[in-house]
Amino acid sequence: MLNTTFPGIDAPSSMLGFGCMRFPLLEDGSVDEKEAIAMIRRAIDGGVKYMDTAYVYHNQQSEVILGKALQGGYREKVLIATKLPVWMVETHEDMMRLLDEELERLQTDHVDFYLMHALSRERFEKIQKLDYKRFYQEAMAQGKVRFPAFSFHDDKQCFLDILHDFDWKMCQVQMNILDDENQATLEGIREAGRLGVGVVVMEPLRGGMLGNPPEKVKAYYAEKASGRSPVEWAFRYLYAMPEVITILSGMSTMEQLNDNLRIFDLTERPVLTEEENDLFRQVKATYLACTKTRCTACKYCQPCPMGVTIPRIFTGYDTSLMRFGGDFKKGYARIVADGGDASKCIQCGQCESACPQHLPIIQYLQEIHEECC
């Protein structure tokens, strides 16, 4: 495992971080707690030093499960990052109340990084009014939080404004082969590095999309004769960036975990050749040409009050574009039979407010429904 350190602070980490948003599930949709705990401990034994969770993940069970997994001496081996659900905060006092609840779930007296979760312009202005800086001062003085941080979903200017507003020690951003000009952008990441703010990457595989590419992309990779899988190429794109300290992977099976431990078995950070950079530009162009929604299936839009299974529709549609030239009618018919199709949508907008990708969900649902029915 390639070991890393956050700049300017005593926080040794690992290049691979465990994202606790996609634990293995049982048939009823609940978390397979026994397997999740086994995976967390296997990851730590394999050199992973960074655990990322949040108040809302897995119906508020992610922190609880992580807390159980870190008993027996594992807590001392890792950094814990969890997040304040900003949208649930109405008063300054709510911030400390929610933090205390999270510490209890995690069975620890402190977290290493406490993130303002999924900041956008609107949410940033909200926490400014509620004096988030004073909250951090209070939480750090009481020993409950070691380092202030934020996760982000908006545009570059918003990212830069947040970055320059406080003495942050870490920022968590979405970055992958497709997002170099999206959200925080590569330019934003470089500014974070200049300021000495460590970067943690989420969605490195774009919700799994980059790990299962269209045939044309597979052919590009095969031409390089490197033996690297699409997953390895996607991670390589990121861990070559000097500003990136940790890359989160939301692993759902022990097989995925073991494969990631193999991929991140590095002695040093690589440097990309110009040929490799050209490859990534080709890959990005191909994906953009053959996908529509680029949904990451994060499920922040769920549950829909009308039962529309938005991630299932969007990921199914994009997969059909990549694999079968866009024939999604059979797949959509199964969604209709299950009662989760777009005809149920009443355009309430709840999903679009929750979507960290800021997708035009209502428009896409209408277009896919008209095309497939």
C-alpha positions in Angstrom: 0.0 0.0 0.0 1.3 3.4 -0.9 1.4 5.5 2.3 0.6 9.2 2.1 0.4 12.1 4.5 -1.9 15.1 4.5 0.1 18.3 4.1 1.0 20.3 7.1 -0.7 18.1 9.7 0.0 14.9 11.6 -2.3 12.7 9.6 -0.6 9.7 7.9 -3.0 8.1 5.4 -3.0 5.6 2.6 -3.6 6.1 -1.1 -6.6 3.8 -1.0 -9.4 4.8 1.3 -12.5 2.7 2.3 -15.7 4.4 1.3 -18.5 3.2 3.6 -21.4 4.1 1.3 -21.6 0.9 -0.7 -21.4 -1.9 1.9 -22.5 -5.4 0.8 -26.3 -5.9 1.0 -28.6 -8.7 1.9 -31.5 -9.7 -0.3 -33.9 -7.4 1.7 -31.6 -4.4 1.0 -30.2 -4.1 4.5 -26.4 -4.2 5.0 -24.7 -7.5 5.4 -23.1 -6.4 8.6 -20.9 -9.4 9.2 -19.4 -9.2 5.8 -19.0 -5.4 5.9 -17.1 -5.7 9.2 -14.9 -8.4 7.8 -14.1 -6.3 4.8 -13.2 -3.2 6.9 -10.9 -5.2 9.0 -9.3 -7.0 6.0 -8.7 -3.5 4.4 -7.0 -2.2 7.6 -4.9 -5.3 7.8 -4.0 -4.7 4.2 -2.7 -1.2 4.9 -5.8 1.0 4.4 -5.6 3.9 6.9 -8.6 6.0 5.9 -12.3 5.3 6.6 -14.9 7.6 5.1 -18.5 7.5 6.2 -21.4 10.0 6.8 -24.5 10.5 8.9 -26.9 9.4 6.2 -25.1 6.5 4.5 -27.0 3.2 4.4 -30.1 4.7 6.1 -27.9 6.0 9.0 -26.3 2.6 9.6 -22.9 3.1 8.1 -21.4 4.9 11.1 -22.8 2.3 13.4 -21.3 -0.6 11.4 -18.0 1.2 11.1 -18.0 1.8 14.9 -18.4 -1.9 15.5 -15.7 -2.8 13.0 -13.2 -0.5 14.6 -13.4 -2.2 18.1 -10.6 -4.5 19.2 -7.8 -2.1 18.5 -8.7 -1.1 14.9 -9.7 2.5 15.8 -6.1 3.4 16.6 -4.9 2.3 13.2 -7.1 4.6 11.0 -8.3 8.1 10.3 -12.0 8.5 10.5 -13.8 11.0 8.3 -17.5 11.6 8.7 -19.8 14.4 7.7 -22.3 16.9 9.1 -25.6 16.6 7.2 -25.8 20.4 6.4 -29.3 20.1 5.1 -30.5 18.9 8.5 -28.9 21.9 10.4 -31.2 24.7 11.4 -29.3 26.3 14.3 -25.7 26.7 15.3 -26.4 24.3 18.2 -27.6 21.6 15.8 -24.0 21.2 14.5 -22.6 20.0 17.9 -25.8 17.9 18.6 -25.3 16.0 15.3 -21.6 15.6 15.9 -22.2 14.1 19.3 -24.7 11.7 17.8 -22.2 10.6 15.2 -19.5 10.1 17.8 -21.8 7.8 19.8 -22.6 5.8 16.7 -18.9 5.5 15.9 -18.0 4.5 19.5 -15.2 7.0 19.6 -14.5 10.3 21.4 -13.2 12.1 18.3 -13.1 12.0 14.5 -10.1 13.0 12.6 -11.8 14.8 9.7 -15.3 16.3 10.1 -16.7 17.4 6.8 -19.4 19.9 5.9 -21.3 17.4 3.7 -21.9 18.0 -0.1 -21.4 21.8 0.0 -23.0 23.8 -2.8 -23.3 27.6 -3.0 -26.7 27.5 -1.1 -25.4 25.2 1.6 -22.2 27.1 2.0 -24.1 30.4 2.5 -26.3 28.6 5.1 -23.4 27.4 7.2 -21.7 30.8 7.0 -24.8 32.4 8.5 -24.8 29.7 11.2 -21.2 30.5 12.0 -19.6 27.2 11.1 -16.1 28.5 11.9 -17.1 29.0 15.6 -18.5 25.5 15.6 -15.2 24.1 14.4 -13.3 26.1 17.1 -15.6 24.7 19.7 -15.4 21.1 18.5 -11.6 21.2 18.1 -11.2 22.8 21.5 -13.2 20.0 23.1 -11.2 17.4 21.3 -14.1 16.0 19.3 -12.7 17.0 15.9 -9.1 17.1 14.8 -9.3 18.7 11.4 -12.0 20.8 9.5 -12.9 19.6 6.0 -15.6 19.7 3.4 -17.0 17.6 0.6 -18.2 19.4 -2.5 -20.7 19.3 -5.4 -21.0 22.5 -7.3 -19.0 24.5 -9.8 -15.3 25.6 -9.8 -15.9 29.2 -8.6 -18.0 28.0 -5.7 -15.2 25.5 -4.8 -12.6 28.2 -4.9 -14.7 30.5 -2.7 -15.2 27.8 -0.1 -11.5 26.8 -0.3 -10.4 30.4 0.5 -12.9 31.0 3.3 -11.4 29.0 6.1 -8.2 27.1 7.1 -9.4 23.8 5.8 -7.1 20.8 6.2 -8.9 18.6 3.6 -11.4 18.7 0.8 -13.2 15.8 -0.7 -14.1 16.2 -4.4 -15.5 14.2 -7.2 -12.7 13.5 -9.8 -12.2 10.8 -12.4 -11.3 10.6 -16.1 -14.7 12.2 -17.0 -14.7 15.1 -14.5 -11.5 17.0 -15.1 -13.5 20.0 -16.2 -16.5 19.4 -14.0 -17.4 20.4 -10.4 -14.1 21.3 -8.5 -12.1 20.7 -11.8 -8.4 19.9 -12.1 -7.7 23.6 -11.8 -9.5 23.7 -8.4 -7.5 20.6 -7.2 -4.3 22.3 -8.1 -5.3 25.4 -6.1 -6.1 23.2 -3.1 -2.6 21.7 -3.4 -1.1 25.2 -3.6 -2.9 26.2 -0.4 -1.7 23.0 1.4 -5.2 21.4 1.6 -5.1 17.7 1.1 -7.4 16.3 -1.6 -9.5 13.2 -1.1 -11.2 11.8 -4.2 -14.7 10.3 -4.4 -16.4 8.7 -7.3 -13.1 7.6 -8.9 -14.9 5.1 -11.1 -17.9 7.3 -11.8 -20.3 5.0 -10.0 -18.7 1.9 -11.5 -19.1 3.1 -15.1 -15.3 3.4 -15.7 -14.7 -0.1 -14.5 -17.0 -1.6 -17.2 -16.3 0.4 -20.3 -17.7 0.2 -23.9 -15.8 -2.0 -26.3 -14.1 0.9 -28.0 -12.5 2.0 -24.7 -11.5 -1.6 -24.0 -9.7 -1.6 -27.3 -7.9 1.6 -26.4 -6.6 0.0 -23.3 -5.7 -3.2 -25.0 -3.5 -1.3 -27.5 -1.2 -0.3 -24.7 -0.4 -3.9 -23.9 0.1 -3.0 -20.2 -2.1 -5.7 -18.8 -3.9 -3.1 -16.7 -7.7 -3.5 -16.2 -10.0 -0.6 -16.8 -10.3 -0.2 -13.0 -6.5 0.1 -12.8 -6.4 2.7 -15.5 -9.0 4.8 -13.8 -7.1 4.7 -10.5 -3.8 5.4 -12.2 -5.2 8.6 -13.7 -5.9 9.8 -10.1 -3.0 8.6 -8.1 -0.5 10.2 -10.4 -1.9 13.6 -9.2 0.5 15.0 -6.5 -2.4 16.9 -4.8 -4.4 13.7 -4.2 -3.7 12.1 -0.8 -6.4 9.4 -0.7 -8.7 7.9 -3.3 -12.0 6.5 -1.9 -13.4 3.3 -3.2 -16.9 2.2 -2.3 -16.3 -1.6 -2.2 -19.2 -4.0 -2.1 -17.5 -7.4 -2.2 -14.4 -8.9 -0.7 -13.3 -9.6 -4.3 -13.4 -5.9 -5.1 -11.5 -5.1 -1.9 -8.7 -7.7 -2.6 -8.4 -6.4 -6.2 -8.0 -2.8 -4.9 -5.4 -3.9 -2.4 -3.5 -5.4 -5.4 -3.9 -2.3 -7.5 -2.7 0.0 -4.8 0.3 -2.1 -3.9 2.7 0.6 -5.0 6.1 1.7 -3.9 5.8 5.3 -5.3 3.4 7.6 -7.0 3.7 7.2 -10.8 4.1 10.0 -13.4 1.9 9.8 -16.5 3.5 9.9 -19.9 2.1 12.1 -22.6 1.0 8.9 -24.4 -1.1 8.0 -21.3 -2.6 11.5 -21.1 -3.6 11.1 -24.8 -5.2 7.8 -23.9 -7.3 9.4 -21.1 -8.4 12.1 -23.5 -9.6 9.4 -26.0 -11.4 7.5 -23.3 -13.2 10.6 -22.0 -14.3 11.6 -25.5 -15.7 8.1 -26.1 -17.7 8.0 -22.9 -19.2 11.4 -23.5 -20.2 10.4 -27.0 -22.0 7.2 -25.9 -23.7 8.1 -22.5 -26.6 10.4 -21.6 -27.1 10.8 -17.9 -23.7 9.7 -16.4 -25.6 9.0 -13.2 -23.3 7.6 -10.5 -26.1 5.6 -8.7 -25.3 7.3 -5.4 -29.0 7.1 -4.5 -29.2 10.5 -2.9 -32.4 11.0 -4.9 -34.0 8.0 -3.3 -36.5 7.2 -2.1 -38.7 9.0 -4.6 -42.1 9.8 -3.0 -43.8 8.3 -6.0 -41.5 5.2 -6.2 -39.6 6.2 -9.4 -36.4 4.1 -9.4 -34.2 6.9 -10.9 -30.8 5.3 -10.5 -32.0 2.0 -12.0 -33.5 3.9 -15.0 -30.5 6.1 -15.6 -27.7 3.5 -15.2 -29.7 1.0 -17.2 -30.1 3.5 -20.0 -26.5 4.5 -20.1 -25.4 0.9 -20.0 -27.7 0.2 -23.0 -26.0 3.1 -24.9 -22.6 1.7 -24.2 -23.4 -1.9 -24.9 -26.3 -2.1 -27.3 -26.5 1.2 -29.1 -29.3 2.5 -27.0 -32.0 -0.3 -27.1 -33.3 0.0 -23.5 -37.0 -0.9 -24.2 -36.8 -4.4 -22.7 -35.0 -3.2 -19.6 -37.4 -0.3 -19.2 -40.4 -2.7 -19.6 -39.2 -4.6 -16.6 -39.0 -1.3 -14.6 -42.6 -0.5 -15.7 -43.7 -4.0 -14.5 -42.1 -3.3 -11.2 -43.9 0.0 -10.8 -40.8 2.2 -10.8 -41.0 3.9 -14.2 -41.0 7.6 -15.1 -44.7 7.8 -15.7 -45.1 8.0 -11.9 -43.1 11.2 -11.8 -45.1 14.3 -10.6 -42.2 16.7 -11.2 -42.0 17.7 -7.5 -38.2 18.4 -7.9 -37.2 16.6 -4.7 -34.7 14.4 -6.6 -33.1 17.4 -8.4 -32.6 19.2 -5.1 -30.8 16.1 -3.7 -28.7 15.2 -6.7 -25.0 15.9 -6.1 -24.4 15.8 -9.9 -27.1 18.5 -10.5 -28.6 16.4 -13.2 -31.8 17.5 -15.0 -33.5 14.4 -13.7 -37.1 15.4 -14.6 -36.1 16.1 -18.2 -34.1 12.9 -18.5 -36.9 10.8 -17.1 -39.4 12.3 -19.6 -37.0 11.7 -22.5 -36.2 8.2 -21.6 -39.9 7.3 -21.0 -41.0 8.7 -24.3 -38.2 6.9 -26.1 -38.9 3.5 -24.5 -42.7 3.5 -24.5 
